Amino acid sequence: MSDSVAQGGSLELHLSTLGSLRARRGDRELRLNRARDRAVLAVLLAHAGRPVPVAEIIDGVWGEEGDEAPNRARGLPATMYRLRNILADEDGTAEGGNVLRHVGKAYRLDADPANIDRTVFLAELAAATAARRNRQPERAHALLTAALGRWSAPVALDGVPGPYAEHDRRMLAGRREEARQARLELDVELGLTLTAEPEPKPGTVVPHALALARAGRTEQALALLAGSASGGEAKALAARLRDRAPDLASWTPWASRTAPRPVRRPFQLPPDIADFTGRAALLTELATALTAPGPRWVTVTGPPGYGKSALAVHAAHRLAPGYPDGQLHADLDGKVPRADPAAVLAAFVRALGVEEPAVPPGLADLRALYLHLLAGRRVLVLLDGAVDAEQVRPLLPAEPGSAALVTAGRPLPGGRTVTVGRMTPDEGIELLSRALGPRRLAREPGAARALAAACDHQPRALRLAASRLARRPAWPISTLLSHPRE
């Protein structure tokens, strides 16, 4: 094994757009010499994790160029071939073909969202907005500081041609300016030393002046306000400064003077099954698996009718007190075509406090935002009816304090597996007793055991049989054995 691999993940692909467009593996810079290659990569990076149609790539790189432009669709495969080779690991341990894929009439860049500075920057901004709305100013300030620190130069995608790069450049510049203004306002709210630039931008004059005043630089603050066009709020602050108002420390320049909102804690678990029966060993196994070192997610698997979902829901309710920051739930349906993980993530981030306009559209951006929202929290995620590991992986929490329970028809690679089998004969009798009442079973103990055996001690079959008998209280249990379809 090479030293770089032994150091743990140093061969991971990292992609940067907040400045010059750069790609590197470990300490090795990957050469993106062609302007068109960088333009194509910029489009793919903005949609990392989802297929980007060829027509969308062409429009993003060449735009409305006339007939004198080269045959763009014909030349695109050559560009993709170069990019695939550039992004490949020269030691062969991380094939570029697994990073950049041709999917039908589209191309998909499968890079880790945590290694794309653009994705992480936007996720941190959305998480900061949620934290600020939930009255967590210290957390919001830390997220904004981290987000702004990801910029290596004032201009994103510096020197990258094409209409899409220009659009993304303007968008990122706007988001950066919003982040700088929001952090300045938080400087004021928290009474911190100014972290913004000494020359305030339009719209930030009042909070900048207030921060100067709190730092003891009253004359500078008054001079700044005197030349401002910020209207009544600037005049009100100037009057307070001249009067040396004693309540200056509690005065805030932004409209957030409403009652604090509680931190959003979703509690989405389906109702527990009131007559859940037995499975004590499996419940203990699940609890142990979710607290052991290593992956904090477990797949509950087994044949249809054996109670995978019921077990997972009951276990989630028992474990919920250990996850005080909430529980998330998604019904993945267990069918092909499978439920879109991006749609599930969008629902999750909304449940965690992100308002609809701030929910990003792409899977990679959603995943990064989701992880930021879970940072420092203890949340349990219940995913029922997974089809495959590719569907589940983006939905799993990464924080050591959070965990996930997944039900699937077969074991999924990466996590632990708990297999659900038939109930024991005693558990089958107990389930019938809870559904029908102990007196009814006591009258026909032999028939009850025969019915449990006829149902193969499967929870679903037992519940169906008990339901039929409950609707016919005059029937003996043995009647159902004699006329199973009535």
C-alpha positions in Angstrom: 0.0 0.0 0.0 1.3 3.4 -0.9 2.1 5.9 1.9 -0.6 8.3 0.6 -3.3 5.7 1.0 -2.0 4.6 4.4 -2.4 8.2 5.6 -6.2 7.7 5.3 -8.1 9.2 2.5 -5.3 11.4 1.1 -6.2 10.2 -2.5 -9.7 11.6 -2.2 -10.7 14.0 -5.0 -11.1 17.6 -3.9 -12.7 20.2 -6.2 -12.6 24.0 -5.7 -14.5 26.7 -7.4 -14.4 29.6 -4.8 -11.5 31.2 -6.6 -9.7 29.4 -9.5 -11.3 26.1 -10.6 -8.9 23.5 -9.2 -8.9 19.7 -8.7 -6.4 17.8 -6.6 -5.9 14.3 -5.1 -4.0 14.6 -1.9 -1.1 17.0 -2.5 -1.1 16.4 -6.2 -2.7 19.2 -8.3 -4.6 17.9 -11.3 -3.9 19.9 -14.5 -7.0 21.5 -16.0 -5.2 23.3 -18.8 -8.0 23.6 -21.4 -10.5 26.4 -20.8 -13.4 24.3 -22.3 -12.5 21.4 -19.9 -12.9 23.8 -17.0 -16.1 25.2 -18.4 -17.6 21.7 -18.7 -16.4 20.8 -15.2 -18.0 23.9 -13.8 -21.4 22.8 -15.1 -21.0 19.3 -13.7 -19.8 20.6 -10.3 -22.9 22.8 -9.9 -25.0 19.6 -10.4 -22.8 17.1 -8.7 -24.5 13.8 -7.9 -27.2 14.1 -10.6 -27.2 13.4 -14.4 -26.7 16.6 -16.4 -28.2 16.3 -19.9 -25.9 16.9 -22.8 -28.0 19.8 -24.1 -27.7 21.5 -20.7 -23.9 21.1 -20.7 -23.7 22.5 -24.3 -25.8 25.5 -23.4 -23.9 26.1 -20.3 -20.5 26.1 -22.1 -21.2 27.5 -25.5 -24.5 29.3 -25.0 -26.1 30.9 -28.1 -23.0 30.8 -30.3 -23.9 30.8 -34.0 -23.2 28.3 -36.7 -19.5 29.2 -36.7 -19.1 27.3 -33.4 -17.7 23.8 -33.6 -19.9 20.7 -33.6 -20.4 20.9 -29.9 -22.3 17.6 -29.3 -19.7 15.7 -31.3 -16.8 17.2 -29.5 -18.2 16.7 -26.0 -17.2 13.0 -25.6 -13.6 13.9 -26.2 -13.8 16.6 -23.5 -15.3 14.0 -21.1 -12.6 11.5 -21.9 -10.0 14.0 -21.0 -11.7 15.0 -17.8 -12.2 11.4 -16.8 -8.5 10.7 -17.3 -7.5 13.9 -15.4 -9.7 13.0 -12.5 -8.6 9.4 -12.3 -6.1 8.3 -9.7 -2.8 7.5 -11.3 -2.3 4.6 -9.0 -5.5 3.0 -10.1 -7.1 3.0 -6.7 -9.9 5.5 -7.6 -10.9 5.1 -11.2 -11.9 8.3 -12.9 -14.6 6.3 -14.6 -16.3 6.0 -11.3 -16.2 9.7 -10.7 -17.4 10.9 -14.1 -20.1 8.7 -15.7 -22.0 8.6 -19.0 -25.7 8.0 -18.0 -27.9 7.7 -21.0 -27.9 11.1 -22.8 -26.3 12.8 -19.7 -23.1 12.9 -17.7 -22.9 12.6 -13.9 -20.0 13.7 -11.6 -20.0 11.5 -8.5 -17.7 13.4 -6.3 -18.1 13.5 -2.5 -20.1 16.6 -1.6 -17.9 17.2 1.4 -14.9 17.7 -0.9 -16.5 20.3 -3.1 -16.0 23.8 -1.6 -19.0 25.3 -3.5 -21.4 22.6 -2.1 -20.1 23.0 1.4 -20.2 26.8 1.2 -23.9 26.8 0.1 -24.8 24.2 2.7 -23.2 26.2 5.5 -25.1 29.3 4.4 -28.4 27.5 4.5 -27.5 25.9 7.9 -26.6 29.4 9.2 -30.0 30.8 8.1 -31.8 28.0 9.9 -29.6 28.5 13.1 -30.3 32.3 13.0 -34.0 31.7 12.7 -33.9 29.3 15.6 -32.1 31.9 17.7 -28.7 30.2 17.7 -26.5 33.2 16.9 -23.2 31.7 18.0 -23.8 28.6 15.8 -24.9 30.9 12.9 -21.8 33.1 13.3 -19.5 30.0 13.3 -21.1 28.6 10.2 -20.8 31.9 8.3 -17.2 32.3 9.3 -16.4 28.8 8.1 -18.3 29.5 4.8 -16.5 32.7 4.1 -13.1 31.1 4.9 -13.5 28.7 2.0 -12.9 31.4 -0.5 -9.3 31.4 -1.8 -9.9 34.5 -4.0 -12.5 37.3 -4.4 -13.9 35.8 -7.6 -15.4 32.3 -8.0 -14.5 30.3 -11.1 -11.9 32.9 -12.0 -11.1 32.7 -15.7 -13.6 30.0 -16.5 -15.4 30.8 -19.8 -19.0 30.1 -20.7 -22.4 31.5 -19.8 -23.0 29.0 -17.0 -19.7 29.9 -15.3 -20.7 33.6 -15.5 -24.1 32.9 -14.0 -22.7 30.8 -11.2 -20.0 33.4 -10.6 -22.6 36.1 -10.1 -24.8 33.9 -7.9 -21.9 32.9 -5.6 -20.7 36.5 -5.4 -24.2 37.5 -4.3 -24.3 34.7 -1.7 -20.9 35.7 -0.4 -22.0 39.3 0.1 -25.2 38.1 1.9 -23.0 36.0 4.2 -20.7 39.0 4.9 -23.6 41.2 5.8 -25.3 38.5 8.0 -22.0 37.9 9.8 -21.6 41.6 10.5 -25.1 41.8 11.9 -24.2 38.8 14.2 -21.0 40.6 15.2 -23.3 43.4 16.5 -25.8 41.0 18.1 -23.0 39.1 19.9 -20.9 42.1 20.8 -17.9 40.8 18.9 -15.0 42.6 17.4 -15.7 43.5 13.8 -14.9 40.7 11.3 -16.1 42.5 8.2 -14.1 44.7 5.9 -13.3 48.2 7.3 -15.3 49.9 4.4 -19.0 48.8 4.8 -21.1 47.8 1.9 -24.5 49.5 1.2 -27.0 48.2 3.6 -24.5 47.3 6.3 -23.7 50.9 7.5 -26.0 50.8 10.6 -24.7 47.5 12.0 -21.2 48.5 11.2 -21.6 51.8 13.0 -23.1 50.1 16.0 -20.2 47.7 16.2 -17.8 50.6 16.1 -19.7 52.3 18.9 -19.6 49.2 21.0 -15.9 49.0 20.5 -15.6 52.5 21.9 -15.1 54.3 18.6 -18.1 56.5 18.8 -16.7 59.4 16.7 -16.0 57.1 13.8 -19.5 55.6 14.1 -21.1 59.1 14.0 -19.0 60.1 11.0 -20.0 56.9 9.2 -23.7 57.6 9.9 -23.4 61.2 8.9 -22.5 60.2 5.4 -25.1 57.4 5.2 -28.3 57.2 3.2 -29.7 54.5 5.5 -32.7 56.7 6.6 -34.5 56.7 9.9 -32.6 53.8 11.5 -29.3 55.6 11.0 -30.7 58.8 12.5 -32.1 56.9 15.5 -28.7 55.3 16.2 -26.9 58.6 15.7 -29.2 60.2 18.3 -28.5 57.4 20.8 -24.8 57.8 20.3 -24.9 61.5 20.8 -27.1 61.1 23.9 -24.8 58.2 25.2 -27.9 56.1 25.6 -27.4 53.5 28.4 -29.3 50.8 26.6 -27.1 50.8 23.5 -25.9 47.2 24.2 -29.4 45.9 23.8 -30.2 47.8 20.7 -30.2 45.8 17.4 -30.4 47.2 13.9 -32.1 44.3 12.3 -35.8 43.3 12.5 -35.5 40.3 14.8 -37.2 41.7 17.9 -39.8 39.0 18.0 -40.1 36.2 20.6 -37.4 33.5 20.1 -38.5 30.4 18.2 -37.6 27.0 19.6 -35.0 24.9 17.7 -36.8 22.8 15.2 -37.0 19.2 16.4 -38.9 16.8 14.1 -40.7 13.9 15.6 -41.9 11.9 12.6 -42.0 8.3 13.8 -45.2 6.4 12.7 -47.4 5.4 15.6 -46.1 2.4 17.6 -48.0 -0.9 17.4 -50.0 -1.1 20.6 -49.9 -4.9 20.8 -46.3 -5.4 19.7 -45.3 -8.8 20.9 -42.0 -10.6 21.7 -38.8 -10.0 19.7 -36.9 -9.2 22.9 -33.6 -10.6 21.6 -33.9 -8.7 18.3 -34.7 -5.4 20.1 -31.6 -5.9 22.3 -29.5 -6.7 19.2 -30.7 -3.5 17.5 -30.0 -1.3 20.5 -26.5 -2.9 20.9 -25.7 -2.4 17.2 -26.6 1.3 17.2 -24.4 2.0 20.2 -21.4 -0.1 19.2 -18.3 1.5 17.6 -18.3 1.7 13.8 -21.2 2.4 11.5 -24.2 3.8 13.3 -26.8 2.3 11.0 -28.5 -1.0 10.9 -30.5 -2.8 8.2 -33.5 -4.9 9.4 -34.1 -7.6 6.8 -36.1 -10.7 6.4 -38.8 -12.3 4.2 -42.1 -10.4 3.6 -44.6 -10.8 6.4 -42.1 -11.4 9.1 -42.5 -8.0 10.7 -39.5 -5.9 9.6 -41.3 -2.6 9.7 -43.1 -3.3 12.9 -39.9 -4.2 14.6 -38.1 -1.1 13.3 -40.9 1.2 14.3 -41.1 -0.3 17.8 -37.4 -0.2 18.2 -37.3 3.4 17.1 -39.9 4.4 19.7 -37.9 2.6 22.4 -34.7 4.3 21.4 -36.2 7.7 20.8 -35.3 9.1 24.3 -31.6 8.7 23.4 -32.1 11.0 20.4 -33.6 14.2 21.9 -33.0 16.3 18.8 -35.7 14.5 16.9 -36.5 11.5 14.7 -36.9 11.6 10.9 -38.9 9.0 9.0 -39.3 8.2 5.3 -41.3 5.5 3.6 -39.1 4.4 0.7 -41.9 2.1 -0.6 -39.5 -0.8 -1.4 -40.4 -0.8 -5.1 -38.6 -0.2 -8.4 -38.4 2.5 -9.6 -37.1 3.5 -6.2 -38.1 6.6 -4.3 -35.8 9.5 -5.2 -33.3 10.2 -2.3 -33.1 13.9 -3.3 -36.9 14.3 -2.6 -36.5 12.5 0.7 -33.5 14.8 1.7 -35.5 17.9 0.7 -38.3 16.8 3.1 -35.7 16.1 5.8 -34.1 19.5 5.6 -37.5 21.2 5.6 -38.3 19.2 8.8 -35.0 20.4 10.3 -36.0 24.0 9.9 -34.9 25.1 6.4 -37.6 27.1 4.6 -38.7 26.1 1.1 -36.8 28.9 -0.8 -33.6 27.9 0.8 -33.9 24.2 -0.1 -31.3 23.4 -2.8 -32.3 21.3 -5.9 -29.3 19.0 -6.3 -28.6 15.8 -4.4 -25.1 16.8 -3.5 -26.1 20.2 -2.2 -29.0 18.6 -0.2 -26.7 16.0 1.3 -24.2 18.7 2.4 -26.9 20.8 3.9 -28.4 17.8 5.7 -25.1 16.9 7.3 -24.6 20.5 8.5 -28.1 20.5 10.0 -27.3 17.3 11.9 -23.9 18.5 13.1 -23.8 18.4 16.9 -27.2 16.9 17.2 -28.6 13.5 18.2 -31.2 12.4 15.6 -32.6 9.0 14.8 -33.5 8.3 11.1 -35.9 5.6 10.2 -35.9 4.5 6.5 -38.6 1.9 5.7 -38.6 -0.2 2.5 -35.2 0.6 1.0 -34.4 -0.9 -2.4 -30.6 -0.7 -2.5 -27.6 0.9 -0.8 -27.4 3.7 -3.4 -30.8 4.9 -2.4 -30.0 4.8 1.4 -26.4 6.2 1.4 -27.3 9.9 0.9 -29.9 9.7 3.7 -27.6 8.4 6.4 -26.3 10.7 9.1 -22.6 11.1 9.5 -22.5 12.5 13.1 -21.4 10.0 15.7 -24.4 11.0 17.9 -27.0 10.2 15.3 -28.1 6.8 13.9 -30.3 5.2 11.3 -32.6 2.2 11.2 -33.3 0.8 7.7 -35.6 -1.9 6.6 -34.9 -3.8 3.3 -35.6 -7.1 1.7 -32.0 -8.0 1.7 -28.8 -7.0 3.6 -27.2 -3.7 2.5 -23.5 -3.3 2.4 -21.8 -0.8 4.8 -23.8 -1.2 8.0 -24.8 -3.9 10.4 -27.6 -6.3 9.7 -30.3 -7.8 11.9 -32.4 -10.6 10.3 -36.0 -11.1 11.3 -37.3 -14.7 11.3 -40.4 -16.4 12.4 -41.8 -15.7 15.9 -41.3 -18.4 18.4 -44.4 -20.6 19.2 -44.8 -18.8 22.6 -44.6 -15.4 20.8 -47.2 -16.4 18.3 -49.6 -17.5 21.1 -49.0 -14.2 23.0 -49.8 -12.2 19.8 -53.1 -14.1 19.4 -53.9 -13.6 23.1 -53.4 -9.9 22.9 -55.6 -9.6 19.8 -58.4 -12.0 21.0 -58.1 -11.9 24.7 -56.7 -14.6 27.1 -60.1 -16.1 27.9 -60.9 -17.0 24.3 -57.5 -18.7 23.9 -57.9 -20.4 27.3 -61.0 -22.2 26.0 -59.1 -23.7 23.0 -55.4 -23.8 23.8 -54.7 -26.6 21.4 -56.6 -24.9 18.5 -54.7 -21.6 19.2 -51.3 -23.4 18.9 -52.5 -25.2 15.8 -53.5 -21.8 14.3 -50.2 -20.3 15.1 -48.4 -23.2 13.5 -50.7 -23.0 10.4 -49.7 -19.3 10.1 -46.0 -20.5 10.2 -45.6 -18.1 13.2 -45.5 -15.2 10.8 -46.7 -11.9 12.4 -48.6 -10.7 9.3 -50.5 -14.0 8.9 -51.2 -14.2 12.6 -52.6 -10.7 12.6 -54.9 -11.4 9.7 -56.2 -14.6 11.3 -56.8 -12.8 14.6 -58.6 -10.0 12.8 -61.0 -12.4 11.2 -61.7 -14.1 14.5 -62.1 -10.7 16.3 -64.9 -9.8 13.8 -66.7 -13.1 14.6 -66.7 -13.4 18.4 -69.0 -16.5 18.3 -66.6 -18.5 16.2 -64.4 -21.0 17.9 -60.8 -20.8 16.9 -61.0 -24.3 15.5 -63.6 -23.0 12.9 -60.9 -20.9 11.2 -58.7 -24.0 11.0 -61.6 -25.9 9.3 -62.6 -23.1 7.0 -59.4 -21.0 6.4 -60.9 -18.9 3.6 -64.2 -17.9 5.2 
